[in-house]
């Protein structure tokens, strides 16, 4: 018994009540991570390395990224079945599914138009209407088809012969396939960060950590609860920025719409007040309507999603903003077409509409 006890104690890693933090610039935004229960900064460095690796997959502007190569792989007027990695395929398949669910209100192929808008410029301009119209002809989610793993597709369709599984000059072997039409370009800005947040949490779990908070430019991912100084877990407090910071009833500013108390969930907000600019009295924001090529023009100021999966929360915040409450929340929840989630819709007139379970997070 004593030997068994000694072996058990020797195999347990003592938990520190300290924490380590770090920041970096990836995915075109500032990210920050805090890992609790350790004093070893190594884990933060490893997470930043993971972010760097994922950027080489999902960046739409880095010419050596996998997504960039896919978007520029097929000449206009042709089509091809293109090999992609599992990570890229998972995001494409998810975005394609929601494009179908919303009949294109949300569209994975909006990139030809979205790259015309530069919301980071010091002097942003509204793209020429004729140029937007020209690029819209390439925006149609039906121009891509996720095919799955090659061996599964080959067995289903009776294809024979060797296939080129490489993509790019590095000769990396990819097992998944996507059909894509030339001129079509995929935009994963509404889904990749949620996917990456989930993957970073998986990485931490595999390393033995169970308490962390990750911010990916508006996407907040909580692993477990916050480890306090007593070695106990408590909920994280996550603030949701107000679309109306100057609207206090007493004339004071109200920087937060809500402060949520959460653990083991992701919190993601899509709104009109971050990446935006104003020209001639009109506000232009980054959430684009795939049908017009212009920022979505509806009554919403922001949508906040709380979900167990960052993957779900990220894409749902955009889908719900574009398609509205009835077409998304009612339909998706009743049909069970996505994981459990709660949502808060804040409208431009200040009214708020929430799903039944959202208040439990206050």
ABEGO torsion letter per residue (X at the ends): XAAAAAAAAAABBBBBABBBBBBBBBGGBBBBBBBBGBABAAAAAAAAAAAAAAAAAABAABAABAAAAAAAABBBGBBBBBBBBAAAAAAAAAAAAAAAAAGGABBAAAAAAAAABBAABABBBBBBAAAAAAAAAABBAAABBBAEBAAAAAAAAGBBEBBBABBEAAGBBBABBBBBBBGBBBBAAAAAAAAAAAAAAAAAAAAGBABBBBBBGGBBBBBEBBBBAAGBBBBBBBBBBBABAAABAAGBBBABABBBBBBGBBBBBBBAABBBBBBGGBBBBABBBAAAGBBBBBABABBBBBBABAAAAAAAAAAAAAAEAAAAAAAAAAAGABBBBBBBBBBAAGBBBBBAAAAAAX
